[in-house]
Amino acid sequence: MSDIDLYGAIWRKSGFSAASGNCVEVARLSGQRFAVRDSKDRGGRVLVFGGPGWSAFVTAVKGGDFDL
């Protein structure tokens, strides 16, 4: 989405990322949106979720849906 402004976003790295080496960072954006990026590729693609999508994503992560 080209209308998403990430300038000034405050990125936080997951505490679980450091232990596994699979590093992700999350930023809370305006309008109840959240962004996720790969901390090893900070200039790369970013996933942006609205509130309900973010809740579903977090639930799936906690449920192990993305475990390798």
PDB file of N, CA, C and O in Angstrom:
ATOM      1  N   MET A   1       0.847  -1.174   0.000  1.00  0.00           N
ATOM      2  CA  MET A   1       0.000   0.000   0.000  1.00  0.00           C
ATOM      3  C   MET A   1       0.886   1.229   0.000  1.00  0.00           C
ATOM      4  O   MET A   1       1.647   1.448   0.943  1.00  0.00           O
ATOM      5  N   SER A   2       0.798   1.999  -1.007  1.00  0.00           N
ATOM      6  CA  SER A   2       1.673   3.161  -1.117  1.00  0.00           C
ATOM      7  C   SER A   2       1.211   4.326  -0.248  1.00  0.00           C
ATOM      8  O   SER A   2       1.970   5.279  -0.070  1.00  0.00           O
ATOM      9  N   ASP A   3       0.004   4.288   0.295  1.00  0.00           N
ATOM     10  CA  ASP A   3      -0.469   5.393   1.107  1.00  0.00           C
ATOM     11  C   ASP A   3      -0.087   5.257   2.580  1.00  0.00           C
ATOM     12  O   ASP A   3      -0.483   6.091   3.394  1.00  0.00           O
ATOM     13  N   ILE A   4       0.665   4.237   2.932  1.00  0.00           N
ATOM     14  CA  ILE A   4       1.108   4.031   4.303  1.00  0.00           C
ATOM     15  C   ILE A   4       2.419   4.777   4.514  1.00  0.00           C
ATOM     16  O   ILE A   4       3.403   4.526   3.819  1.00  0.00           O
ATOM     17  N   ASP A   5       2.427   5.691   5.472  1.00  0.00           N
ATOM     18  CA  ASP A   5       3.622   6.474   5.782  1.00  0.00           C
ATOM     19  C   ASP A   5       4.333   5.848   6.972  1.00  0.00           C
ATOM     20  O   ASP A   5       3.824   5.879   8.092  1.00  0.00           O
ATOM     21  N   LEU A   6       5.505   5.282   6.730  1.00  0.00           N
ATOM     22  CA  LEU A   6       6.277   4.641   7.789  1.00  0.00           C
ATOM     23  C   LEU A   6       7.323   5.571   8.399  1.00  0.00           C
ATOM     24  O   LEU A   6       8.052   5.183   9.311  1.00  0.00           O
ATOM     25  N   TYR A   7       7.391   6.803   7.887  1.00  0.00           N
ATOM     26  CA  TYR A   7       8.348   7.762   8.421  1.00  0.00           C
ATOM     27  C   TYR A   7       8.005   8.041   9.885  1.00  0.00           C
ATOM     28  O   TYR A   7       6.859   8.346  10.217  1.00  0.00           O
ATOM     29  N   GLY A   8       8.980   7.935  10.726  1.00  0.00           N
ATOM     30  CA  GLY A   8       8.779   8.191  12.143  1.00  0.00           C
ATOM     31  C   GLY A   8       8.224   7.012  12.918  1.00  0.00           C
ATOM     32  O   GLY A   8       8.005   7.112  14.125  1.00  0.00           O
ATOM     33  N   ALA A   9       7.991   5.880  12.232  1.00  0.00           N
ATOM     34  CA  ALA A   9       7.499   4.697  12.937  1.00  0.00           C
ATOM     35  C   ALA A   9       8.532   4.246  13.958  1.00  0.00           C
ATOM     36  O   ALA A   9       9.733   4.273  13.688  1.00  0.00           O
ATOM     37  N   ILE A  10       8.072   3.839  15.110  1.00  0.00           N
ATOM     38  CA  ILE A  10       8.953   3.333  16.165  1.00  0.00           C
ATOM     39  C   ILE A  10       8.874   1.811  16.124  1.00  0.00           C
ATOM     40  O   ILE A  10       7.865   1.211  16.493  1.00  0.00           O
ATOM     41  N   TRP A  11       9.953   1.212  15.671  1.00  0.00           N
ATOM     42  CA  TRP A  11      10.012  -0.238  15.490  1.00  0.00           C
ATOM     43  C   TRP A  11      10.519  -0.905  16.764  1.00  0.00           C
ATOM     44  O   TRP A  11      11.469  -0.432  17.388  1.00  0.00           O
ATOM     45  N   ARG A  12       9.878  -2.004  17.142  1.00  0.00           N
ATOM     46  CA  ARG A  12      10.303  -2.796  18.298  1.00  0.00           C
ATOM     47  C   ARG A  12      10.572  -4.222  17.837  1.00  0.00           C
ATOM     48  O   ARG A  12       9.808  -4.798  17.062  1.00  0.00           O
ATOM     49  N   LYS A  13      11.669  -4.775  18.330  1.00  0.00           N
ATOM     50  CA  LYS A  13      12.020  -6.150  17.966  1.00  0.00           C
ATOM     51  C   LYS A  13      11.425  -7.105  18.993  1.00  0.00           C
ATOM     52  O   LYS A  13      11.466  -6.844  20.195  1.00  0.00           O
ATOM     53  N   SER A  14      10.883  -8.193  18.516  1.00  0.00           N
ATOM     54  CA  SER A  14      10.330  -9.212  19.400  1.00  0.00           C
ATOM     55  C   SER A  14      11.428  -9.830  20.251  1.00  0.00           C
ATOM     56  O   SER A  14      12.516 -10.123  19.754  1.00  0.00           O
ATOM     57  N   GLY A  15      11.144 -10.024  21.522  1.00  0.00           N
ATOM     58  CA  GLY A  15      12.097 -10.674  22.416  1.00  0.00           C
ATOM     59  C   GLY A  15      12.360 -12.113  22.019  1.00  0.00           C
ATOM     60  O   GLY A  15      13.450 -12.630  22.265  1.00  0.00           O
ATOM     61  N   PHE A  16      11.390 -12.767  21.413  1.00  0.00           N
ATOM     62  CA  PHE A  16      11.562 -14.145  20.969  1.00  0.00           C
ATOM     63  C   PHE A  16      12.435 -14.237  19.731  1.00  0.00           C
ATOM     64  O   PHE A  16      13.030 -15.282  19.470  1.00  0.00           O
ATOM     65  N   SER A  17      12.518 -13.174  18.976  1.00  0.00           N
ATOM     66  CA  SER A  17      13.287 -13.186  17.734  1.00  0.00           C
ATOM     67  C   SER A  17      14.763 -13.405  17.978  1.00  0.00           C
ATOM     68  O   SER A  17      15.412 -14.147  17.241  1.00  0.00           O
ATOM     69  N   ALA A  18      15.301 -12.771  19.001  1.00  0.00           N
ATOM     70  CA  ALA A  18      16.739 -12.859  19.260  1.00  0.00           C
ATOM     71  C   ALA A  18      17.169 -14.296  19.524  1.00  0.00           C
ATOM     72  O   ALA A  18      18.248 -14.704  19.092  1.00  0.00           O
ATOM     73  N   ALA A  19      16.354 -15.060  20.217  1.00  0.00           N
ATOM     74  CA  ALA A  19      16.709 -16.434  20.559  1.00  0.00           C
ATOM     75  C   ALA A  19      16.690 -17.349  19.340  1.00  0.00           C
ATOM     76  O   ALA A  19      17.497 -18.274  19.247  1.00  0.00           O
ATOM     77  N   SER A  20      15.779 -17.100  18.406  1.00  0.00           N
ATOM     78  CA  SER A  20      15.641 -17.999  17.264  1.00  0.00           C
ATOM     79  C   SER A  20      16.430 -17.560  16.038  1.00  0.00           C
ATOM     80  O   SER A  20      16.686 -18.365  15.142  1.00  0.00           O
ATOM     81  N   GLY A  21      16.820 -16.276  15.993  1.00  0.00           N
ATOM     82  CA  GLY A  21      17.509 -15.755  14.820  1.00  0.00           C
ATOM     83  C   GLY A  21      16.560 -15.283  13.737  1.00  0.00           C
ATOM     84  O   GLY A  21      16.985 -14.636  12.779  1.00  0.00           O
ATOM     85  N   ASN A  22      15.276 -15.598  13.875  1.00  0.00           N
ATOM     86  CA  ASN A  22      14.254 -15.134  12.943  1.00  0.00           C
ATOM     87  C   ASN A  22      13.712 -13.818  13.479  1.00  0.00           C
ATOM     88  O   ASN A  22      12.745 -13.800  14.242  1.00  0.00           O
ATOM     89  N   CYS A  23      14.335 -12.723  13.079  1.00  0.00           N
ATOM     90  CA  CYS A  23      14.039 -11.430  13.690  1.00  0.00           C
ATOM     91  C   CYS A  23      12.949 -10.669  12.952  1.00  0.00           C
ATOM     92  O   CYS A  23      13.026 -10.467  11.740  1.00  0.00           O
ATOM     93  N   VAL A  24      11.945 -10.255  13.690  1.00  0.00           N
ATOM     94  CA  VAL A  24      10.908  -9.398  13.148  1.00  0.00           C
ATOM     95  C   VAL A  24      10.789  -8.171  14.042  1.00  0.00           C
ATOM     96  O   VAL A  24      11.104  -8.209  15.231  1.00  0.00           O
ATOM     97  N   GLU A  25      10.328  -7.089  13.442  1.00  0.00           N
ATOM     98  CA  GLU A  25      10.080  -5.860  14.179  1.00  0.00           C
ATOM     99  C   GLU A  25       8.651  -5.422  13.906  1.00  0.00           C
ATOM    100  O   GLU A  25       8.114  -5.648  12.822  1.00  0.00           O
ATOM    101  N   VAL A  26       8.047  -4.797  14.898  1.00  0.00           N
ATOM    102  CA  VAL A  26       6.662  -4.348  14.804  1.00  0.00           C
ATOM    103  C   VAL A  26       6.601  -2.872  15.133  1.00  0.00           C
ATOM    104  O   VAL A  26       7.302  -2.396  16.026  1.00  0.00           O
ATOM    105  N   ALA A  27       5.760  -2.145  14.407  1.00  0.00           N
ATOM    106  CA  ALA A  27       5.527  -0.726  14.693  1.00  0.00           C
ATOM    107  C   ALA A  27       4.023  -0.484  14.726  1.00  0.00           C
ATOM    108  O   ALA A  27       3.280  -0.982  13.881  1.00  0.00           O
ATOM    109  N   ARG A  28       3.591   0.288  15.714  1.00  0.00           N
ATOM    110  CA  ARG A  28       2.185   0.696  15.763  1.00  0.00           C
ATOM    111  C   ARG A  28       2.046   1.979  14.953  1.00  0.00           C
ATOM    112  O   ARG A  28       2.775   2.944  15.181  1.00  0.00           O
ATOM    113  N   LEU A  29       1.122   1.988  14.019  1.00  0.00           N
ATOM    114  CA  LEU A  29       0.899   3.130  13.150  1.00  0.00           C
ATOM    115  C   LEU A  29      -0.402   3.828  13.544  1.00  0.00           C
ATOM    116  O   LEU A  29      -1.135   3.344  14.406  1.00  0.00           O
ATOM    117  N   SER A  30      -0.677   4.935  12.927  1.00  0.00           N
ATOM    118  CA  SER A  30      -1.921   5.646  13.205  1.00  0.00           C
ATOM    119  C   SER A  30      -3.109   4.853  12.674  1.00  0.00           C
ATOM    120  O   SER A  30      -2.956   3.995  11.805  1.00  0.00           O
ATOM    121  N   GLY A  31      -4.278   5.143  13.197  1.00  0.00           N
ATOM    122  CA  GLY A  31      -5.488   4.515  12.687  1.00  0.00           C
ATOM    123  C   GLY A  31      -5.615   3.045  13.014  1.00  0.00           C
ATOM    124  O   GLY A  31      -6.167   2.288  12.215  1.00  0.00           O
ATOM    125  N   GLN A  32      -5.123   2.614  14.166  1.00  0.00           N
ATOM    126  CA  GLN A  32      -5.217   1.211  14.573  1.00  0.00           C
ATOM    127  C   GLN A  32      -4.607   0.268  13.554  1.00  0.00           C
ATOM    128  O   GLN A  32      -5.170  -0.788  13.265  1.00  0.00           O
ATOM    129  N   ARG A  33      -3.456   0.642  13.007  1.00  0.00           N
ATOM    130  CA  ARG A  33      -2.738  -0.212  12.061  1.00  0.00           C
ATOM    131  C   ARG A  33      -1.397  -0.594  12.662  1.00  0.00           C
ATOM    132  O   ARG A  33      -0.837   0.130  13.485  1.00  0.00           O
ATOM    133  N   PHE A  34      -0.899  -1.731  12.240  1.00  0.00           N
ATOM    134  CA  PHE A  34       0.366  -2.262  12.726  1.00  0.00           C
ATOM    135  C   PHE A  34       1.191  -2.725  11.537  1.00  0.00           C
ATOM    136  O   PHE A  34       0.656  -3.267  10.570  1.00  0.00           O
ATOM    137  N   ALA A  35       2.501  -2.505  11.617  1.00  0.00           N
ATOM    138  CA  ALA A  35       3.409  -2.902  10.542  1.00  0.00           C
ATOM    139  C   ALA A  35       4.407  -3.926  11.076  1.00  0.00           C
ATOM    140  O   ALA A  35       4.820  -3.856  12.234  1.00  0.00           O
ATOM    141  N   VAL A  36       4.787  -4.871  10.232  1.00  0.00           N
ATOM    142  CA  VAL A  36       5.753  -5.914  10.582  1.00  0.00           C
ATOM    143  C   VAL A  36       6.796  -5.956   9.477  1.00  0.00           C
ATOM    144  O   VAL A  36       6.461  -5.909   8.294  1.00  0.00           O
ATOM    145  N   ARG A  37       8.066  -6.046   9.870  1.00  0.00           N
ATOM    146  CA  ARG A  37       9.146  -6.166   8.881  1.00  0.00           C
ATOM    147  C   ARG A  37      10.222  -7.108   9.390  1.00  0.00           C
ATOM    148  O   ARG A  37      10.284  -7.419  10.580  1.00  0.00           O
ATOM    149  N   ASP A  38      11.061  -7.554   8.483  1.00  0.00           N
ATOM    150  CA  ASP A  38      12.222  -8.387   8.792  1.00  0.00           C
ATOM    151  C   ASP A  38      13.343  -7.455   9.240  1.00  0.00           C
ATOM    152  O   ASP A  38      13.745  -6.570   8.485  1.00  0.00           O
ATOM    153  N   SER A  39      13.846  -7.638  10.437  1.00  0.00           N
ATOM    154  CA  SER A  39      14.866  -6.726  10.954  1.00  0.00           C
ATOM    155  C   SER A  39      16.184  -6.842  10.191  1.00  0.00           C
ATOM    156  O   SER A  39      17.013  -5.935  10.258  1.00  0.00           O
ATOM    157  N   LYS A  40      16.388  -7.936   9.473  1.00  0.00           N
ATOM    158  CA  LYS A  40      17.613  -8.099   8.682  1.00  0.00           C
ATOM    159  C   LYS A  40      17.496  -7.421   7.320  1.00  0.00           C
ATOM    160  O   LYS A  40      18.487  -7.287   6.603  1.00  0.00           O
ATOM    161  N   ASP A  41      16.282  -6.993   6.962  1.00  0.00           N
ATOM    162  CA  ASP A  41      16.034  -6.335   5.675  1.00  0.00           C
ATOM    163  C   ASP A  41      15.122  -5.130   5.912  1.00  0.00           C
ATOM    164  O   ASP A  41      13.988  -5.092   5.435  1.00  0.00           O
ATOM    165  N   ARG A  42      15.625  -4.167   6.643  1.00  0.00           N
ATOM    166  CA  ARG A  42      14.812  -3.021   7.065  1.00  0.00           C
ATOM    167  C   ARG A  42      14.296  -2.180   5.905  1.00  0.00           C
ATOM    168  O   ARG A  42      13.307  -1.464   6.063  1.00  0.00           O
ATOM    169  N   GLY A  43      14.925  -2.247   4.770  1.00  0.00           N
ATOM    170  CA  GLY A  43      14.460  -1.507   3.609  1.00  0.00           C
ATOM    171  C   GLY A  43      13.539  -2.326   2.721  1.00  0.00           C
ATOM    172  O   GLY A  43      13.087  -1.857   1.676  1.00  0.00           O
ATOM    173  N   GLY A  44      13.264  -3.554   3.144  1.00  0.00           N
ATOM    174  CA  GLY A  44      12.448  -4.455   2.339  1.00  0.00           C
ATOM    175  C   GLY A  44      10.958  -4.250   2.560  1.00  0.00           C
ATOM    176  O   GLY A  44      10.517  -3.219   3.068  1.00  0.00           O
ATOM    177  N   ARG A  45      10.216  -5.236   2.172  1.00  0.00           N
ATOM    178  CA  ARG A  45       8.755  -5.177   2.247  1.00  0.00           C
ATOM    179  C   ARG A  45       8.265  -5.157   3.690  1.00  0.00           C
ATOM    180  O   ARG A  45       8.911  -5.682   4.597  1.00  0.00           O
ATOM    181  N   VAL A  46       7.114  -4.540   3.872  1.00  0.00           N
ATOM    182  CA  VAL A  46       6.483  -4.417   5.185  1.00  0.00           C
ATOM    183  C   VAL A  46       5.054  -4.914   5.071  1.00  0.00           C
ATOM    184  O   VAL A  46       4.347  -4.578   4.121  1.00  0.00           O
ATOM    185  N   LEU A  47       4.632  -5.711   6.033  1.00  0.00           N
ATOM    186  CA  LEU A  47       3.232  -6.131   6.122  1.00  0.00           C
ATOM    187  C   LEU A  47       2.511  -5.130   7.005  1.00  0.00           C
ATOM    188  O   LEU A  47       3.010  -4.776   8.074  1.00  0.00           O
ATOM    189  N   VAL A  48       1.334  -4.664   6.572  1.00  0.00           N
ATOM    190  CA  VAL A  48       0.541  -3.729   7.361  1.00  0.00           C
ATOM    191  C   VAL A  48      -0.821  -4.355   7.609  1.00  0.00           C
ATOM    192  O   VAL A  48      -1.484  -4.820   6.682  1.00  0.00           O
ATOM    193  N   PHE A  49      -1.227  -4.360   8.873  1.00  0.00           N
ATOM    194  CA  PHE A  49      -2.499  -4.947   9.287  1.00  0.00           C
ATOM    195  C   PHE A  49      -3.388  -3.883   9.913  1.00  0.00           C
ATOM    196  O   PHE A  49      -2.902  -2.997  10.617  1.00  0.00           O
ATOM    197  N   GLY A  50      -4.686  -3.971   9.659  1.00  0.00           N
ATOM    198  CA  GLY A  50      -5.668  -3.203  10.407  1.00  0.00           C
ATOM    199  C   GLY A  50      -5.931  -3.925  11.724  1.00  0.00           C
ATOM    200  O   GLY A  50      -5.402  -5.013  11.947  1.00  0.00           O
ATOM    201  N   GLY A  51      -6.730  -3.340  12.586  1.00  0.00           N
ATOM    202  CA  GLY A  51      -6.996  -3.912  13.907  1.00  0.00           C
ATOM    203  C   GLY A  51      -7.439  -5.364  13.904  1.00  0.00           C
ATOM    204  O   GLY A  51      -6.809  -6.187  14.568  1.00  0.00           O
ATOM    205  N   PRO A  52      -8.517  -5.720  13.170  1.00  0.00           N
ATOM    206  CA  PRO A  52      -8.960  -7.122  13.164  1.00  0.00           C
ATOM    207  C   PRO A  52      -7.925  -8.069  12.547  1.00  0.00           C
ATOM    208  O   PRO A  52      -7.739  -9.187  13.028  1.00  0.00           O
ATOM    209  N   GLY A  53      -7.259  -7.622  11.491  1.00  0.00           N
ATOM    210  CA  GLY A  53      -6.215  -8.447  10.866  1.00  0.00           C
ATOM    211  C   GLY A  53      -5.048  -8.670  11.804  1.00  0.00           C
ATOM    212  O   GLY A  53      -4.479  -9.760  11.857  1.00  0.00           O
ATOM    213  N   TRP A  54      -4.691  -7.621  12.554  1.00  0.00           N
ATOM    214  CA  TRP A  54      -3.594  -7.726  13.523  1.00  0.00           C
ATOM    215  C   TRP A  54      -3.954  -8.745  14.606  1.00  0.00           C
ATOM    216  O   TRP A  54      -3.130  -9.583  14.972  1.00  0.00           O
ATOM    217  N   SER A  55      -5.175  -8.671  15.112  1.00  0.00           N
ATOM    218  CA  SER A  55      -5.615  -9.626  16.144  1.00  0.00           C
ATOM    219  C   SER A  55      -5.553 -11.056  15.629  1.00  0.00           C
ATOM    220  O   SER A  55      -5.099 -11.955  16.338  1.00  0.00           O
ATOM    221  N   ALA A  56      -6.004 -11.269  14.406  1.00  0.00           N
ATOM    222  CA  ALA A  56      -5.962 -12.608  13.811  1.00  0.00           C
ATOM    223  C   ALA A  56      -4.521 -13.072  13.613  1.00  0.00           C
ATOM    224  O   ALA A  56      -4.205 -14.236  13.859  1.00  0.00           O
ATOM    225  N   PHE A  57      -3.649 -12.169  13.172  1.00  0.00           N
ATOM    226  CA  PHE A  57      -2.239 -12.507  12.966  1.00  0.00           C
ATOM    227  C   PHE A  57      -1.577 -12.899  14.291  1.00  0.00           C
ATOM    228  O   PHE A  57      -0.885 -13.915  14.355  1.00  0.00           O
ATOM    229  N   VAL A  58      -1.781 -12.109  15.341  1.00  0.00           N
ATOM    230  CA  VAL A  58      -1.181 -12.409  16.648  1.00  0.00           C
ATOM    231  C   VAL A  58      -1.706 -13.735  17.188  1.00  0.00           C
ATOM    232  O   VAL A  58      -0.941 -14.528  17.734  1.00  0.00           O
ATOM    233  N   THR A  59      -2.986 -13.976  17.041  1.00  0.00           N
ATOM    234  CA  THR A  59      -3.570 -15.246  17.486  1.00  0.00           C
ATOM    235  C   THR A  59      -2.937 -16.416  16.745  1.00  0.00           C
ATOM    236  O   THR A  59      -2.635 -17.443  17.353  1.00  0.00           O
ATOM    237  N   ALA A  60      -2.734 -16.270  15.433  1.00  0.00           N
ATOM    238  CA  ALA A  60      -2.118 -17.337  14.638  1.00  0.00           C
ATOM    239  C   ALA A  60      -0.664 -17.568  15.060  1.00  0.00           C
ATOM    240  O   ALA A  60      -0.220 -18.713  15.142  1.00  0.00           O
ATOM    241  N   VAL A  61       0.069 -16.503  15.324  1.00  0.00           N
ATOM    242  CA  VAL A  61       1.464 -16.635  15.755  1.00  0.00           C
ATOM    243  C   VAL A  61       1.512 -17.360  17.101  1.00  0.00           C
ATOM    244  O   VAL A  61       2.290 -18.297  17.278  1.00  0.00           O
ATOM    245  N   LYS A  62       0.688 -16.930  18.035  1.00  0.00           N
ATOM    246  CA  LYS A  62       0.664 -17.562  19.361  1.00  0.00           C
ATOM    247  C   LYS A  62       0.223 -19.018  19.275  1.00  0.00           C
ATOM    248  O   LYS A  62       0.636 -19.844  20.088  1.00  0.00           O
ATOM    249  N   GLY A  63      -0.610 -19.330  18.297  1.00  0.00           N
ATOM    250  CA  GLY A  63      -1.087 -20.700  18.119  1.00  0.00           C
ATOM    251  C   GLY A  63      -0.113 -21.605  17.377  1.00  0.00           C
ATOM    252  O   GLY A  63      -0.369 -22.798  17.210  1.00  0.00           O
ATOM    253  N   GLY A  64       1.013 -21.031  16.930  1.00  0.00           N
ATOM    254  CA  GLY A  64       2.028 -21.839  16.252  1.00  0.00           C
ATOM    255  C   GLY A  64       1.774 -22.062  14.777  1.00  0.00           C
ATOM    256  O   GLY A  64       2.413 -22.915  14.161  1.00  0.00           O
ATOM    257  N   ASP A  65       0.848 -21.308  14.198  1.00  0.00           N
ATOM    258  CA  ASP A  65       0.511 -21.502  12.780  1.00  0.00           C
ATOM    259  C   ASP A  65       1.677 -21.227  11.828  1.00  0.00           C
ATOM    260  O   ASP A  65       1.669 -21.707  10.694  1.00  0.00           O
ATOM    261  N   PHE A  66       2.659 -20.475  12.264  1.00  0.00           N
ATOM    262  CA  PHE A  66       3.782 -20.126  11.395  1.00  0.00           C
ATOM    263  C   PHE A  66       5.084 -20.794  11.808  1.00  0.00           C
ATOM    264  O   PHE A  66       6.140 -20.493  11.253  1.00  0.00           O
ATOM    265  N   ASP A  67       5.019 -21.693  12.772  1.00  0.00           N
ATOM    266  CA  ASP A  67       6.226 -22.393  13.216  1.00  0.00           C
ATOM    267  C   ASP A  67       6.776 -23.263  12.088  1.00  0.00           C
ATOM    268  O   ASP A  67       6.029 -23.866  11.318  1.00  0.00           O
ATOM    269  N   LEU A  68       8.085 -23.306  12.018  1.00  0.00           N
ATOM    270  CA  LEU A  68       8.731 -24.151  11.002  1.00  0.00           C
ATOM    271  C   LEU A  68       9.082 -25.502  11.564  1.00  0.00           C
ATOM    272  O   LEU A  68       9.631 -26.343  10.852  1.00  0.00           O
TER     273      LEU A  68
END
